[in-house]
Amino acid sequence: MPTITFSLADLQQLVGKNLTIEDVESWSSCAKGDFEGYDKQSDEVKIDFGDTNLPYLWSVEGFARLLRGLMGKQKGIPPLKVQPSGQKIQVDASVNAVRPYIAAFIAKGRRMDDYLLKQIIQLQEKLCETYGRKRRKIAIGIYSHKKITFPISYKAVDPESVSFVPLEFSEAMTLSKILKEHPKGKQYAALLKDAKKYPLLLDDKGEVLSFPPIINSSTTGKVEENETDLFFEATGDDMDALLLATNIFAYAFSDRGFQIQSVEIQYPSKKMVTPHLFKEMVKLKKEAVKDLLGLEIPEKELKQLLEKMGYQYTPSGIIIPPYRKDILHPNDVIEDIGIAYGYDKIGESPLRDYTVGEKKPIVHFIDSLREAMVGLGFNEVLSAILSSKQTLYEKAGISDFGTVEIKLPMSETYSAVRSWILPILLECLSKNKHVEYPQKIFEQGEVVVRNGDQLVQYERMAVAITHEKADFTEIRQVLDYLLTLLQVEYSLEETEHSSFLPGRVTRVSVQGKKIAFMGEIAPAVLSNFGIEMPVAALELNLTELFEILNKKKK
């Protein structure tokens, strides 16, 4: 998770106000951050921003910018003065198949010291690893401007055709050799596994700047103390994410006193200038604020609250700052209004209606089955409802049967809503190979399956048993116990399911409706999860089973 460290004295200077550590701890909650501590000897503050979708806050510059607004030291969208540099990057069509987009700017006029350099590297790493999905969506390079001769070329080349000395090495290496021998090459080689040509940045003299998204050149791509002029570039496969990261860095450098100069990006069929300060707008009705927050806020005060959070208020709509891409709905803006107003200032309201809380009938049904599983000696697993398509399908050896994906996920690990639970249990078993066998686990929870334009939610329960003799008979005994407990008759039908061994998997039906599948997990799937013991498993649709039982009662 994005945890940043910075000097308290530096934060005070950026905010323009003396702050106690108690102030910082209090203000961090407004940034959806968890204050993790302060080392008085080193003057180091640590804040964890968890899974926040505000990557501009992953730097002391961004955090200070938010505080300046909340404290009334700046209003609305902070200005970013950008001057044209007259410099260009020529993008060759060859990169379309591997890493098609690039953005850049030049920052001049502030001398680098060791602390500032570490802060820049910290933001670079957080953006690339988390928001940039481990450099797939975004990879960032920062260079000494004086070592570069413009214009710059961005193209894809044969892996053996170019050699250069990468950072942390002293000898020239081909691009393919870097992937095999350089630590960063080995770490990120998978990003280029299907590419026939590799992306490369070169200056007008043919000097290599970078082999994105892997490593910079030791000659041109190394920034040291006392540098005053810097060149920033970001490459990736998502233009919106790339432009956002560029804007975040441009603002961070500007907050440090650098002068920002734009760079023209010349694509084969178009050109653009970056930083690209998009002005996205959202319309907001005062009635919506009242409905969500329960507050009657006059328009003048509403404008002030929005300006505190860095928005620009206009009669036609609210302009979102260029370093934010998290506003997907007016409710997102209303949340920020609540933060600026102070949730602790919203008074209590008396209850107007008397209601008695109780569980839904299906919850009683589900709880009885969970208790039965515990009685059988199974351990219950509680996992996140978000997973990844790699876990749900690729590793499970099955095709996608209807996934709800997160549009802008913060990490690949949590990029899709789970459509079934069994792969999650296999992931759990793979991480507990050090625990003695047999292992018997289950999980009950919600899944969501896309059916055309419809989203269907089910309550399901998955069960897995693993030891050296786990087999179909053992998992059927579990099913037989549960359905006998419910006084339900069932039938089995041999079926095909690529996650299971052929001939050792069945569909379970009750009153002609398929409500479960069970069997022995296929060796290839066990191998994908790194499981070394046989696994017998089942997954039961509790929603459909509950509906059948209700009809039976009627």
C-alpha positions as CSV (number, residue, x, y, z in Angstrom):
1,M,0.0,0.0,0.0
2,P,1.2,3.6,-0.7
3,T,3.0,4.6,2.5
4,I,5.0,7.9,2.2
5,T,7.6,9.4,4.5
6,F,8.7,13.0,4.6
7,S,10.2,15.6,6.9
8,L,7.8,17.6,9.2
9,A,9.9,20.7,8.6
10,D,9.5,20.2,4.8
11,L,5.7,19.9,5.1
12,Q,5.6,23.1,7.2
13,Q,7.6,24.9,4.6
14,L,5.3,23.7,1.7
15,V,2.2,24.5,3.6
16,G,3.5,27.9,4.8
17,K,2.5,27.3,8.5
18,N,4.0,25.7,11.6
19,L,2.2,22.4,12.3
20,T,2.4,20.2,15.4
21,I,2.6,16.5,14.8
22,E,-0.9,16.3,16.3
23,D,-2.1,18.7,13.5
24,V,-0.6,16.4,10.9
25,E,-2.2,13.4,12.4
26,S,-5.6,15.1,12.4
27,W,-5.3,16.5,8.9
28,S,-4.2,13.1,7.5
29,S,-7.7,11.8,8.0
30,C,-8.9,14.4,5.5
31,A,-6.7,12.8,2.9
32,K,-8.0,9.3,3.8
33,G,-4.6,8.5,5.2
34,D,-3.6,6.6,8.4
35,F,-1.0,8.4,10.4
36,E,1.6,5.8,11.3
37,G,4.1,7.7,13.4
38,Y,6.7,10.4,13.8
39,D,10.4,10.0,14.5
40,K,11.5,13.1,16.3
41,Q,15.2,12.4,16.0
42,S,15.0,12.2,12.2
43,D,12.0,14.5,11.9
44,E,10.4,11.8,9.7
45,V,6.6,11.5,9.4
46,K,5.0,8.3,8.0
47,I,1.4,8.2,6.5
48,D,-0.3,5.2,4.9
49,F,-2.8,6.0,2.2
50,G,-4.0,2.5,1.8
51,D,-6.0,1.9,-1.4
52,T,-6.8,5.6,-1.9
53,N,-7.7,6.5,-5.4
54,L,-5.9,9.9,-5.1
55,P,-2.4,9.2,-6.3
56,Y,-1.5,12.9,-6.1
57,L,-1.4,12.5,-2.3
58,W,1.4,10.0,-2.5
59,S,3.9,12.8,-2.1
60,V,4.5,15.5,0.5
61,E,3.9,18.1,-2.2
62,G,0.4,16.7,-2.9
63,F,-0.5,16.4,0.8
64,A,0.7,20.0,1.4
65,R,-1.4,21.2,-1.5
66,L,-4.5,19.7,0.1
67,L,-3.7,21.2,3.5
68,R,-3.1,24.7,1.9
69,G,-6.7,24.5,0.6
70,L,-8.2,23.2,3.8
71,M,-6.4,25.9,5.8
72,G,-7.6,28.7,3.4
73,K,-4.1,29.4,2.1
74,Q,-5.1,28.8,-1.5
75,K,-8.5,28.8,-3.2
76,G,-9.7,26.6,-6.0
77,I,-7.5,24.9,-8.6
78,P,-3.8,25.9,-7.9
79,P,-2.4,27.6,-11.0
80,L,0.3,25.7,-13.0
81,K,2.2,28.0,-15.2
82,V,3.5,26.1,-18.3
83,Q,5.8,27.7,-20.8
84,P,6.5,26.1,-24.2
85,S,10.0,24.6,-24.4
86,G,10.1,24.3,-28.2
87,Q,11.3,20.7,-27.7
88,K,9.8,17.6,-29.4
89,I,9.5,13.9,-29.1
90,Q,9.0,12.0,-32.4
91,V,6.9,8.8,-31.8
92,D,7.4,6.1,-34.4
93,A,4.5,3.8,-35.4
94,S,6.6,0.8,-34.3
95,V,5.7,1.4,-30.6
96,N,2.0,0.9,-31.3
97,A,2.2,-2.8,-30.8
98,V,4.2,-2.7,-27.6
99,R,3.9,0.6,-25.6
100,P,2.1,3.2,-27.6
101,Y,1.9,6.4,-25.5
102,I,4.4,8.9,-24.1
103,A,4.1,12.2,-22.2
104,A,6.9,14.6,-21.1
105,F,7.9,18.0,-19.7
106,I,11.0,19.9,-18.6
107,A,11.4,21.3,-15.1
108,K,14.0,24.0,-14.6
109,G,15.4,26.4,-12.0
110,R,15.6,24.5,-8.6
111,R,18.8,22.9,-7.3
112,M,18.4,19.3,-6.3
113,D,19.6,18.1,-2.9
114,D,19.6,14.6,-1.4
115,Y,16.2,14.9,0.4
116,L,14.4,16.3,-2.7
117,L,15.8,13.6,-4.9
118,K,14.6,11.0,-2.5
119,Q,11.1,12.6,-2.4
120,I,10.9,12.5,-6.2
121,I,12.0,8.9,-6.4
122,Q,9.5,8.0,-3.7
123,L,6.6,9.5,-5.8
124,Q,8.0,7.9,-8.9
125,E,8.0,4.4,-7.3
126,K,4.6,4.8,-5.8
127,L,3.0,5.8,-9.0
128,C,4.7,3.2,-11.1
129,E,4.2,0.2,-8.8
130,T,0.6,0.9,-7.5
131,Y,-1.3,3.2,-9.9
132,G,0.9,2.1,-12.8
133,R,0.2,-1.6,-12.1
134,K,3.9,-2.4,-11.7
135,R,5.0,-0.3,-14.7
136,R,2.5,-1.9,-17.2
137,K,0.2,1.1,-17.3
138,I,2.8,3.7,-16.4
139,A,6.6,3.8,-16.2
140,I,8.4,7.0,-15.4
141,G,11.9,8.2,-16.2
142,I,13.6,11.4,-14.9
143,Y,16.9,12.7,-16.5
144,S,19.4,15.4,-16.4
145,H,18.2,17.8,-19.1
146,K,21.7,19.1,-19.9
147,K,22.8,15.6,-21.0
148,I,20.1,15.3,-23.7
149,T,20.1,16.7,-27.2
150,F,16.6,17.3,-28.6
151,P,14.5,16.2,-30.5
152,I,14.0,12.8,-28.9
153,S,12.9,9.6,-30.7
154,Y,10.6,7.0,-29.3
155,K,10.5,3.8,-31.3
156,A,10.6,0.0,-31.0
157,V,13.8,-1.8,-32.0
158,D,15.1,-5.3,-32.4
159,P,16.3,-6.6,-28.9
160,E,19.8,-7.4,-30.2
161,S,20.3,-4.2,-32.3
162,V,21.0,-1.7,-29.5
163,S,23.4,-1.8,-26.6
164,F,23.9,0.7,-23.7
165,V,25.1,0.8,-20.1
166,P,22.0,0.6,-17.8
167,L,21.8,2.2,-14.4
168,E,23.7,0.3,-11.7
169,F,25.9,-1.5,-14.3
170,S,29.3,-0.5,-15.8
171,E,29.2,-2.5,-19.1
172,A,27.0,-2.1,-22.2
173,M,24.3,-4.7,-22.6
174,T,21.8,-5.5,-25.4
175,L,18.1,-5.1,-24.6
176,S,17.6,-8.9,-24.4
177,K,20.6,-9.3,-22.1
178,I,19.2,-6.6,-19.8
179,L,16.0,-8.6,-19.4
180,K,18.0,-11.7,-18.5
181,E,20.8,-10.3,-16.3
182,H,19.8,-6.9,-14.9
183,P,17.8,-7.0,-11.6
184,K,15.2,-4.6,-13.0
185,G,15.2,-6.5,-16.3
186,K,14.4,-9.8,-14.6
187,Q,11.8,-8.1,-12.4
188,Y,9.8,-6.6,-15.2
189,A,10.7,-8.9,-18.2
190,A,7.1,-10.3,-18.2
191,L,5.8,-6.9,-19.4
192,L,7.6,-7.5,-22.8
193,K,7.2,-11.3,-23.0
194,D,5.1,-11.2,-26.2
195,A,6.9,-8.3,-27.9
196,K,9.0,-8.9,-31.0
197,K,10.5,-5.4,-30.7
198,Y,11.3,-3.4,-27.5
199,P,10.6,0.3,-26.9
200,L,13.5,2.7,-26.7
201,L,14.1,6.4,-26.1
202,L,17.0,8.1,-27.9
203,D,18.2,11.7,-28.2
204,D,19.2,13.4,-31.5
205,K,22.8,12.1,-31.1
206,G,21.6,8.5,-30.9
207,E,22.3,8.3,-27.1
208,V,20.0,6.0,-25.3
209,L,17.9,7.7,-22.6
210,S,15.9,4.7,-21.5
211,F,14.6,1.2,-22.2
212,P,11.1,1.7,-20.9
213,P,9.5,0.3,-18.8
214,I,12.7,-1.5,-17.6
215,I,15.7,0.8,-16.9
216,N,17.3,4.2,-17.7
217,S,20.7,4.6,-19.2
218,S,23.6,5.2,-16.8
219,T,24.9,7.9,-19.1
220,T,21.8,10.1,-19.6
221,G,19.3,8.7,-17.2
222,K,21.0,9.3,-13.9
223,V,20.0,12.4,-11.8
224,E,22.4,13.5,-9.1
225,E,22.5,16.2,-6.5
226,N,23.0,19.9,-7.6
227,E,21.1,19.2,-10.9
228,T,18.9,22.2,-11.8
229,D,17.3,21.2,-15.0
230,L,15.3,18.0,-15.4
231,F,13.5,16.1,-18.1
232,F,10.5,14.0,-17.2
233,E,8.9,11.3,-19.4
234,A,6.3,8.7,-18.8
235,T,5.3,5.8,-21.2
236,G,2.5,3.3,-21.0
237,D,-0.6,1.7,-22.6
238,D,-3.2,4.0,-21.0
239,M,-3.3,7.6,-22.2
240,D,-5.5,9.0,-19.5
241,A,-3.4,7.4,-16.7
242,L,-0.3,8.7,-18.4
243,L,-1.5,12.3,-18.6
244,L,-2.7,12.1,-15.0
245,A,0.7,10.9,-13.8
246,T,2.4,13.7,-15.8
247,N,0.2,16.3,-14.3
248,I,0.8,15.0,-10.8
249,F,4.6,15.3,-11.3
250,A,4.3,18.7,-13.0
251,Y,2.4,20.1,-10.0
252,A,4.8,18.5,-7.6
253,F,7.8,20.1,-9.3
254,S,6.0,23.4,-9.6
255,D,5.3,23.3,-5.8
256,R,9.0,22.9,-5.3
257,G,9.8,26.1,-7.3
258,F,10.6,24.6,-10.7
259,Q,9.5,26.3,-13.9
260,I,7.5,23.8,-16.0
261,Q,8.0,23.7,-19.8
262,S,5.9,21.7,-22.1
263,V,7.0,19.2,-24.7
264,E,5.4,18.5,-28.1
265,I,4.6,14.9,-28.8
266,Q,4.5,14.1,-32.5
267,Y,2.6,10.9,-33.2
268,P,2.4,9.5,-36.8
269,S,-1.1,10.9,-37.3
270,K,-1.5,13.6,-34.6
271,K,0.4,15.8,-32.1
272,M,-0.3,16.9,-28.6
273,V,1.4,19.0,-26.0
274,T,2.1,17.8,-22.5
275,P,1.5,18.4,-19.6
276,H,-2.1,18.3,-20.9
277,L,-4.2,20.2,-18.3
278,F,-7.6,18.8,-19.0
279,K,-10.6,20.7,-17.5
280,E,-13.2,18.1,-16.7
281,M,-16.4,19.3,-15.3
282,V,-19.2,17.8,-13.2
283,K,-22.7,19.3,-12.5
284,L,-23.9,19.4,-9.0
285,K,-27.4,20.2,-7.6
286,K,-27.7,21.6,-4.1
287,E,-30.6,19.2,-3.5
288,A,-28.2,16.3,-4.0
289,V,-25.9,17.7,-1.3
290,K,-28.8,17.9,1.1
291,D,-30.0,14.4,0.3
292,L,-26.6,12.9,0.9
293,L,-25.2,15.0,3.8
294,G,-28.5,16.3,5.3
295,L,-27.2,19.8,5.1
296,E,-28.7,23.0,3.8
297,I,-25.5,24.8,2.5
298,P,-25.9,28.2,1.0
299,E,-24.3,28.6,-2.5
300,K,-21.7,31.0,-1.2
301,E,-20.5,28.5,1.5
302,L,-20.7,25.7,-1.0
303,K,-18.3,27.5,-3.3
304,Q,-15.9,28.1,-0.4
305,L,-16.0,24.4,0.6
306,L,-15.3,23.3,-2.9
307,E,-12.4,25.7,-3.3
308,K,-10.9,24.4,-0.1
309,M,-10.8,20.9,-1.8
310,G,-9.1,22.3,-4.9
311,Y,-12.1,22.6,-7.2
312,Q,-13.1,25.6,-9.3
313,Y,-16.8,26.6,-8.8
314,T,-18.6,28.1,-11.8
315,P,-22.3,28.7,-12.6
316,S,-22.1,26.0,-15.3
317,G,-20.4,23.4,-13.3
318,I,-17.5,22.4,-11.0
319,I,-14.1,22.0,-12.6
320,I,-12.0,19.2,-11.4
321,P,-8.3,19.8,-10.8
322,P,-6.0,18.4,-13.5
323,Y,-4.2,16.1,-11.0
324,R,-7.4,14.2,-10.2
325,K,-9.2,11.5,-12.1
326,D,-11.2,10.0,-9.3
327,I,-14.4,11.9,-9.8
328,L,-16.8,9.5,-11.5
329,H,-20.1,10.8,-10.0
330,P,-21.5,14.0,-8.3
331,N,-21.5,12.0,-5.1
332,D,-17.7,12.0,-5.2
333,V,-17.7,15.7,-5.1
334,I,-20.3,15.7,-2.3
335,E,-18.0,13.5,-0.3
336,D,-15.3,16.2,-0.6
337,I,-17.8,18.8,0.5
338,G,-18.4,16.8,3.6
339,I,-14.6,16.5,4.3
340,A,-14.2,20.3,3.9
341,Y,-17.3,21.0,6.1
342,G,-16.1,18.5,8.7
343,Y,-18.1,15.3,9.3
344,D,-17.7,15.9,13.1
345,K,-19.7,19.1,12.7
346,I,-22.8,17.4,11.3
347,G,-25.2,17.3,14.2
348,E,-27.3,14.3,15.3
349,S,-30.9,13.9,14.0
350,P,-33.6,12.2,16.1
351,L,-35.1,9.0,14.8
352,R,-38.4,9.7,12.9
353,D,-39.5,6.1,12.4
354,Y,-39.4,3.1,14.8
355,T,-38.1,-0.1,13.2
356,V,-36.9,-3.4,14.5
357,G,-33.8,-4.8,13.0
358,E,-33.6,-8.4,12.1
359,K,-31.8,-10.8,9.8
360,K,-33.1,-11.7,6.4
361,P,-34.4,-15.2,6.2
362,I,-31.6,-16.3,3.9
363,V,-29.1,-15.2,6.5
364,H,-30.5,-17.6,9.1
365,F,-30.3,-20.3,6.4
366,I,-26.7,-19.5,5.6
367,D,-25.6,-19.3,9.2
368,S,-27.0,-22.7,9.9
369,L,-24.9,-24.2,7.0
370,R,-21.8,-22.3,8.2
371,E,-22.2,-23.8,11.7
372,A,-22.6,-27.2,10.1
373,M,-19.3,-26.8,8.3
374,V,-17.5,-25.8,11.5
375,G,-19.1,-28.9,13.1
376,L,-17.5,-31.0,10.4
377,G,-14.1,-29.7,11.4
378,F,-13.7,-27.1,8.6
379,N,-12.0,-23.8,9.1
380,E,-13.8,-20.8,7.6
381,V,-12.0,-18.4,5.3
382,L,-12.9,-14.7,5.0
383,S,-11.5,-13.1,1.8
384,A,-12.1,-9.9,-0.2
385,I,-14.9,-9.9,-2.7
386,L,-12.4,-8.4,-5.2
387,S,-10.0,-10.6,-7.0
388,S,-8.3,-10.8,-10.4
389,K,-9.2,-12.4,-13.7
390,Q,-5.8,-14.2,-13.5
391,T,-6.9,-16.0,-10.3
392,L,-10.5,-16.5,-11.2
393,Y,-9.9,-17.9,-14.7
394,E,-6.3,-18.2,-15.9
395,K,-5.0,-20.1,-13.0
396,A,-8.3,-22.0,-12.5
397,G,-8.0,-23.2,-16.1
398,I,-11.5,-22.0,-17.2
399,S,-12.8,-19.3,-19.6
400,D,-14.3,-16.1,-18.4
401,F,-18.0,-16.7,-17.8
402,G,-19.1,-13.1,-17.0
403,T,-16.8,-10.8,-15.0
404,V,-17.5,-7.4,-13.5
405,E,-14.1,-5.5,-13.8
406,I,-13.0,-2.4,-11.9
407,K,-12.6,0.4,-14.4
408,L,-9.6,2.1,-12.7
409,P,-8.2,-0.5,-10.2
410,M,-5.4,0.4,-7.9
411,S,-3.8,-3.0,-8.3
412,E,-4.1,-6.0,-10.5
413,T,-4.7,-8.2,-7.5
414,Y,-8.1,-6.5,-6.8
415,S,-9.2,-5.6,-10.3
416,A,-12.4,-7.7,-10.7
417,V,-15.4,-8.8,-8.6
418,R,-15.3,-12.5,-7.9
419,S,-17.7,-14.6,-10.0
420,W,-17.0,-17.8,-8.0
421,I,-15.2,-18.6,-4.8
422,L,-13.3,-21.8,-5.3
423,P,-10.2,-20.2,-6.9
424,I,-10.0,-18.0,-3.8
425,L,-9.8,-21.2,-1.6
426,L,-7.1,-22.6,-3.9
427,E,-5.2,-19.4,-3.5
428,C,-5.5,-19.8,0.3
429,L,-4.3,-23.4,0.2
430,S,-1.3,-22.4,-1.9
431,K,-0.2,-20.0,0.8
432,N,-0.6,-22.5,3.6
433,K,1.6,-25.4,2.4
434,H,3.7,-25.1,5.5
435,V,0.6,-26.1,7.7
436,E,0.1,-29.7,8.5
437,Y,-2.4,-31.8,6.5
438,P,-5.2,-32.6,6.1
439,Q,-6.5,-29.1,5.5
440,K,-10.2,-28.5,5.3
441,I,-11.5,-25.0,4.6
442,F,-14.7,-23.3,3.3
443,E,-15.9,-19.8,2.5
444,Q,-19.4,-18.4,2.2
445,G,-20.0,-15.1,0.5
446,E,-21.4,-13.1,-2.4
447,V,-20.4,-13.4,-6.0
448,V,-21.5,-11.3,-9.0
449,V,-21.9,-12.7,-12.5
450,R,-22.4,-10.6,-15.6
451,N,-25.1,-12.0,-17.9
452,G,-25.2,-9.7,-21.0
453,D,-26.1,-6.2,-19.6
454,Q,-27.4,-7.7,-16.4
455,L,-25.5,-8.3,-13.2
456,V,-26.7,-11.2,-11.1
457,Q,-25.7,-11.6,-7.4
458,Y,-25.6,-14.9,-5.6
459,E,-24.7,-16.2,-2.2
460,R,-22.4,-19.2,-2.6
461,M,-20.3,-21.5,-0.5
462,A,-17.2,-23.2,-1.6
463,V,-15.5,-26.1,0.2
464,A,-12.0,-27.6,-0.3
465,I,-10.2,-30.6,1.2
466,T,-6.5,-31.3,0.6
467,H,-4.3,-34.1,1.8
468,E,-2.5,-37.0,0.0
469,K,-5.7,-39.1,-0.4
470,A,-8.3,-36.4,-0.9
471,D,-10.9,-37.6,-3.5
472,F,-14.4,-37.4,-4.9
473,T,-15.9,-39.7,-2.3
474,E,-14.7,-37.5,0.6
475,I,-16.1,-34.3,-0.9
476,R,-19.4,-36.0,-1.7
477,Q,-19.8,-37.0,1.9
478,V,-19.7,-33.3,2.8
479,L,-22.4,-32.5,0.3
480,D,-24.5,-35.5,1.4
481,Y,-24.3,-34.4,5.0
482,L,-25.4,-30.8,4.2
483,L,-28.3,-31.7,2.0
484,T,-29.5,-34.5,4.4
485,L,-29.4,-31.9,7.1
486,L,-31.8,-29.8,5.0
487,Q,-33.9,-32.8,4.1
488,V,-33.2,-32.3,0.5
489,E,-33.0,-35.0,-2.1
490,Y,-30.5,-34.5,-4.9
491,S,-29.2,-36.1,-8.0
492,L,-25.7,-36.2,-9.6
493,E,-24.9,-35.9,-13.3
494,E,-21.4,-36.4,-14.8
495,T,-20.3,-33.2,-16.5
496,E,-17.3,-31.4,-17.9
497,H,-15.5,-28.6,-16.0
498,S,-12.0,-27.7,-17.0
499,S,-11.0,-26.9,-13.4
500,F,-11.6,-30.5,-12.4
501,L,-10.3,-33.9,-13.5
502,P,-12.4,-35.4,-16.4
503,G,-14.6,-38.2,-15.1
504,R,-14.2,-37.0,-11.5
505,V,-16.6,-34.0,-11.6
506,T,-20.4,-33.8,-11.4
507,R,-23.2,-31.4,-11.4
508,V,-25.6,-31.5,-8.4
509,S,-29.3,-30.9,-9.1
510,V,-32.2,-30.4,-6.7
511,Q,-35.7,-30.6,-8.2
512,G,-34.2,-30.4,-11.7
513,K,-32.2,-27.3,-11.0
514,K,-28.4,-27.3,-11.0
515,I,-27.2,-25.9,-7.7
516,A,-23.6,-27.1,-7.3
517,F,-20.6,-28.8,-8.9
518,M,-18.0,-30.9,-7.1
519,G,-15.0,-33.1,-7.9
520,E,-11.3,-33.5,-7.8
521,I,-9.2,-30.5,-9.0
522,A,-7.2,-31.0,-12.2
523,P,-3.4,-31.4,-11.8
524,A,-2.8,-28.5,-14.2
525,V,-4.8,-26.2,-12.0
526,L,-3.1,-27.4,-8.8
527,S,0.2,-26.7,-10.6
528,N,-0.9,-23.2,-11.5
529,F,-1.6,-22.5,-7.8
530,G,1.6,-24.2,-6.6
531,I,-0.4,-26.8,-4.7
532,E,1.4,-30.1,-4.2
533,M,-1.4,-32.2,-2.7
534,P,-4.7,-33.5,-4.3
535,V,-7.7,-31.3,-3.7
536,A,-11.4,-32.3,-3.7
537,A,-13.8,-29.4,-3.8
538,L,-17.4,-28.2,-4.3
539,E,-19.2,-24.9,-4.8
540,L,-22.8,-24.6,-3.8
541,N,-25.3,-21.9,-4.9
542,L,-27.1,-21.0,-1.7
543,T,-29.4,-18.4,-3.2
544,E,-30.9,-21.0,-5.6
545,L,-31.0,-23.7,-2.9
546,F,-32.8,-21.3,-0.5
547,E,-35.4,-20.4,-3.2
548,I,-36.1,-24.1,-3.8
549,L,-36.6,-24.8,-0.1
550,N,-39.0,-21.8,0.2
551,K,-41.1,-23.0,-2.7
552,K,-41.2,-26.5,-1.1
553,K,-42.6,-25.0,2.2
554,K,-45.3,-23.2,0.3
